[in-house]
């Protein structure tokens, strides 16, 4: 999704030239009555090997990053497979992956790596963890977010957690459907999109003998591009199991989440790129040694 | 309660006597050996003190106690209340059958008061019997408790609400289950509150006779009016859960009637009142219906609005109905706010006009009015591509109407499919290559996009569209020759048969709407089509053409005079000081195509001007007239007064209608079912289509699915759905029963279409009867497209199964059945609260043994203080007189 923002930056730099070009075109007389045939632009088909190579490139690229959480620097491990493979034809992102770093199942950091064109691969990390964390590439710390935009809240619902994970999944889907998320998507001109809930969680966690018995991460997407996540948990409390939730951004744009029509979470636009102290870390991906741009 | 003082010494009298004698003998021996006490010790005072201390000790040994005696509890037999909580108990006018039963219970409670009576245990039944409250309460409180429970509808968290909600009445089953709740001693009687309408009537007399053998009479309280004429009810409604704004939505209404064969009534659809001040608002004309006993369906449709949330479907009340409360059904639709993305391609030769807006400068183009009209709706996004001067590369118009060279026509079919509709305005077919035209065909035909082409000198045949796939998609035939008629004035009139078309829904007032439509402005110039294609097309408006001078472009739209000096300055900056400051002039129609043979034909009258159609899954719309200035100046500026310009609403209506079938090309997984609703015993054919990032159908994903209930899990009657596991399909969940468990995962196998396109399909047989016997059951099929362990997309589909519910089949009460139960069990037919109170009082009451409470008095601090004081004084005295 940020790939389109990068495009917009380029576009910004040329906007004065474009305006002049526009004016020139106004004055230019028509040279012919018959418009010329449009050029056929070569578009590479998204065949299976090419697609697989792009997904593999993105999956390998995430592995260059390491996340350590808390004073004890506990490693948040990367889940072996991407949680989601996505694309965004609205922004022109051809393909992207969503990856999860976690210590005990609950995501500490979620990463999106996306491919828009061979020289336009973007990495984007969002902090969902309440603790301090350090993200490094190799041995070099590059991101130490001071805070998270995720706040955990008890979910007010008469629905008591069911006994089995199978039935709890049904409940969590129903609970997730009570949330809506709006995204003010766009670089200069924003368009408010009501995001689509992917009804199957992209990540599931929790253990029966731990505080979090069951947890699920739902994605709110534009096309299939995650713009926000909802984490729903069945946790042990003083009076038995209860539901709680936390919402997190997967976008630099302003997001507003509502539950049954009431605003429950809001985050403003954050156009911050590559800043070590920002709640997110977004930059074009820098190739590692031996790596080549994907086709 | 009696109270008395008793001595409850643990020592017997003999032991006490022996102890006293021993002490006396011991004292005498002491005196015999030691002689009399010293003279100094022979003091009366000391003797008194010691005597008092010894007396106190003796008193303690005697264990004085307070003994109270209470009468024993009265052993009261149980009486079971069995309350029918099936849906038929909700019938009634001023008072429902259920309320009647509750009132009788409360009144009987008041009549009994504090007098001894039987202990009442309340049960509800419908599908099955369940206790309403099993907690023990103190004597005399249970009737109040029952009354309180009945009136507040409170039950334990795990139980069903005490309301008439069960969709079945299993009366005999309930009686049998009641006998298993008897405990060590059977109750003195059972009181059955019911309308007698039960599914399991057969064998009820035998069951009642068994109760007679147990000496447990079943008293019955028949409720419900037997003198009514019949009943009609709305039992189910099928409507999509999520709908788009300004779209036509079909509502399938299912009625059940009894006793009104041949009678006529009306079914209407309204938006319920939202408060005391508001009133119901009719959403669709009422549909007349002739009733016949049994199940019948009625179809209504309405057009959604931004704020519509709840729908009330009503069938008109008939005289002497059993109940009118079931003549209404309230359901809800949620407005789908998914953005509608419109790709608007404008090829008009009209010039761009720099316009100053306050401190900002804008460049307005011929597309500006339509773009503004569409984006006035926050649910519509409009991306404009403009071929300046009508030719050359399409350029995307950005914010402030500047051009972005970065993005043009979508580079892939996936990007194109991310739109919901395309508008082609005065743009030639040659602006697109064959691949792009193929993408349009694929997107509209297969993904349900909308296509609109409007008139212009480069539209339709004049734009050489005749040899493209688009010509096949349009609802009209294109002529072979140039069809552009610039020198005409076009008067457009809505087709009378199409006045109800969504395009013409400009206001909510029908009369005002007709008036506005009749003032549809005139245009200059039009394309002249061949015929309207025969299938799935509709003429929405016709036109009359008259010869007129072609209009000259002017700055009608731009009201603010541009600061040309800024333009000159920019040109100077780019081209140097010699570039000159020539003001851009608005060209007249110098680029007009050469006149063709069509221009010499006589001008037609009453010829189609706006036509709608369908292509594959998509919708198409054509307008013969151009929609930009100067051809459509009246349309853009004069249709409507002041700020009320109807052309904007007209455009938005067009887009909403065009995109109604759009299956959202931004999704990678789309699922459909073969029917809107199903009956028990039928089969659901589930078809899923998966797409890759290039929006091409793919069969390389694994599609997993599961069935989920629409209701809360606490309301579930069973852990199994009414869907049978498909025969022969392997099962990995460990389940082995005939039905799918809720949440049990299954795959959709790949079954390619006849055209060779990959698809996923599975047939899911529905049970012959719904387990709960309900009128309808809503299910949700959840589907996930997976690529190995990674999700690609997920979606869900609502499925509704309709059933002819038992509770609605015969709404009349069956008091004969209840009377028979009473007769065979030795019970009574109770008609009022006083008779019910008699049942509670007329039970054998056996007083229990009295309760005796003994409280020892010696554990008392004042007694021990007294004793300690005596000993202390005696000791001090002795020390003072020199004794040891």
Boltz contact constraints between the chains, C-beta under 6 A:
constraints:
  - contact:
      token1: [A, 7]
      token2: [B, 406]
      max_distance: 6.0
  - contact:
      token1: [A, 11]
      token2: [B, 404]
      max_distance: 6.0
  - contact:
      token1: [A, 11]
      token2: [B, 406]
      max_distance: 6.0
  - contact:
      token1: [A, 15]
      token2: [B, 402]
      max_distance: 6.0
  - contact:
      token1: [A, 18]
      token2: [B, 402]
      max_distance: 6.0
  - contact:
      token1: [A, 18]
      token2: [B, 403]
      max_distance: 6.0
  - contact:
      token1: [A, 19]
      token2: [B, 402]
      max_distance: 6.0
  - contact:
      token1: [A, 20]
      token2: [B, 570]
      max_distance: 6.0
  - contact:
      token1: [A, 20]
      token2: [B, 574]
      max_distance: 6.0
  - contact:
      token1: [A, 22]
      token2: [B, 363]
      max_distance: 6.0
  - contact:
      token1: [A, 22]
      token2: [B, 403]
      max_distance: 6.0
  - contact:
      token1: [A, 23]
      token2: [B, 567]
      max_distance: 6.0
  - contact:
      token1: [A, 23]
      token2: [B, 570]
      max_distance: 6.0
  - contact:
      token1: [A, 25]
      token2: [B, 388]
      max_distance: 6.0
  - contact:
      token1: [A, 26]
      token2: [B, 351]
      max_distance: 6.0
  - contact:
      token1: [A, 26]
      token2: [B, 352]
      max_distance: 6.0
  - contact:
      token1: [A, 26]
      token2: [B, 584]
      max_distance: 6.0
  - contact:
      token1: [A, 27]
      token2: [B, 584]
      max_distance: 6.0
  - contact:
      token1: [A, 30]
      token2: [B, 389]
      max_distance: 6.0
  - contact:
      token1: [A, 30]
      token2: [B, 591]
      max_distance: 6.0
  - contact:
      token1: [A, 35]
      token2: [B, 391]
      max_distance: 6.0
  - contact:
      token1: [A, 35]
      token2: [B, 428]
      max_distance: 6.0
  - contact:
      token1: [A, 35]
      token2: [B, 430]
      max_distance: 6.0
  - contact:
      token1: [A, 37]
      token2: [B, 430]
      max_distance: 6.0
  - contact:
      token1: [A, 38]
      token2: [B, 431]
      max_distance: 6.0
  - contact:
      token1: [A, 38]
      token2: [B, 432]
      max_distance: 6.0
  - contact:
      token1: [A, 38]
      token2: [B, 433]
      max_distance: 6.0
  - contact:
      token1: [A, 40]
      token2: [B, 433]
      max_distance: 6.0
  - contact:
      token1: [A, 43]
      token2: [B, 411]
      max_distance: 6.0
  - contact:
      token1: [A, 43]
      token2: [B, 412]
      max_distance: 6.0
  - contact:
      token1: [A, 46]
      token2: [B, 693]
      max_distance: 6.0
  - contact:
      token1: [A, 46]
      token2: [B, 694]
      max_distance: 6.0
  - contact:
      token1: [A, 81]
      token2: [B, 789]
      max_distance: 6.0
  - contact:
      token1: [A, 81]
      token2: [B, 790]
      max_distance: 6.0
  - contact:
      token1: [A, 82]
      token2: [B, 790]
      max_distance: 6.0
  - contact:
      token1: [A, 84]
      token2: [B, 791]
      max_distance: 6.0
  - contact:
      token1: [A, 85]
      token2: [B, 790]
      max_distance: 6.0
  - contact:
      token1: [A, 85]
      token2: [B, 792]
      max_distance: 6.0
  - contact:
      token1: [A, 87]
      token2: [B, 693]
      max_distance: 6.0
  - contact:
      token1: [A, 89]
      token2: [B, 414]
      max_distance: 6.0
  - contact:
      token1: [A, 89]
      token2: [B, 415]
      max_distance: 6.0
  - contact:
      token1: [A, 89]
      token2: [B, 418]
      max_distance: 6.0
  - contact:
      token1: [A, 90]
      token2: [B, 418]
      max_distance: 6.0
  - contact:
      token1: [A, 95]
      token2: [B, 693]
      max_distance: 6.0
  - contact:
      token1: [A, 159]
      token2: [B, 712]
      max_distance: 6.0
  - contact:
      token1: [A, 162]
      token2: [B, 713]
      max_distance: 6.0
  - contact:
      token1: [A, 166]
      token2: [B, 743]
      max_distance: 6.0
  - contact:
      token1: [A, 167]
      token2: [B, 713]
      max_distance: 6.0
  - contact:
      token1: [A, 167]
      token2: [B, 743]
      max_distance: 6.0
  - contact:
      token1: [A, 170]
      token2: [B, 708]
      max_distance: 6.0
  - contact:
      token1: [A, 170]
      token2: [B, 743]
      max_distance: 6.0
  - contact:
      token1: [A, 188]
      token2: [B, 399]
      max_distance: 6.0
  - contact:
      token1: [A, 189]
      token2: [B, 399]
      max_distance: 6.0
  - contact:
      token1: [A, 191]
      token2: [B, 381]
      max_distance: 6.0
  - contact:
      token1: [A, 193]
      token2: [B, 339]
      max_distance: 6.0
  - contact:
      token1: [A, 194]
      token2: [B, 337]
      max_distance: 6.0
  - contact:
      token1: [A, 198]
      token2: [B, 794]
      max_distance: 6.0
  - contact:
      token1: [A, 199]
      token2: [B, 782]
      max_distance: 6.0
  - contact:
      token1: [A, 199]
      token2: [B, 794]
      max_distance: 6.0
  - contact:
      token1: [A, 199]
      token2: [B, 796]
      max_distance: 6.0
  - contact:
      token1: [A, 200]
      token2: [B, 784]
      max_distance: 6.0
  - contact:
      token1: [A, 200]
      token2: [B, 794]
      max_distance: 6.0
  - contact:
      token1: [A, 202]
      token2: [B, 791]
      max_distance: 6.0
  - contact:
      token1: [A, 223]
      token2: [B, 666]
      max_distance: 6.0
  - contact:
      token1: [A, 224]
      token2: [B, 668]
      max_distance: 6.0
  - contact:
      token1: [A, 224]
      token2: [B, 793]
      max_distance: 6.0
